[in-house]
Amino acid sequence: MKIGIRDARARLAELIEAAGGGDPVVLTRRRPGP
């Protein structure tokens, strides 16, 4: 089973959100927010 980086990132973001971690670390690193 081959997974693209895009799919892996999306899945990771979903897991973090489900866990109540707020914004995914990947997105936070890309564009720093308040």
C-alpha positions in Angstrom: 0.0 0.0 0.0 1.6 3.2 -1.2 0.7 6.5 0.5 1.5 10.0 -0.9 3.0 12.7 1.3 -0.1 14.7 0.8 -2.3 11.9 2.1 0.0 11.2 5.0 -0.1 14.8 6.0 -3.8 15.0 5.7 -4.2 11.9 7.8 -1.8 13.1 10.4 -3.6 16.4 10.7 -6.9 14.5 11.2 -5.4 12.5 14.0 -4.0 15.5 15.7 -7.3 17.3 15.4 -9.2 14.3 16.7 -6.8 14.1 19.7 -7.6 17.7 20.5 -4.1 19.0 19.7 -5.5 22.1 17.9 -3.6 23.1 14.8 -1.4 20.5 13.2 2.3 21.1 13.8 3.0 20.9 10.1 0.6 23.8 9.3 1.8 25.8 12.3 5.4 25.5 11.1 4.5 26.7 7.6 2.6 29.8 8.6 3.1 30.8 12.2 0.0 32.1 13.9 -0.8 34.0 17.1 
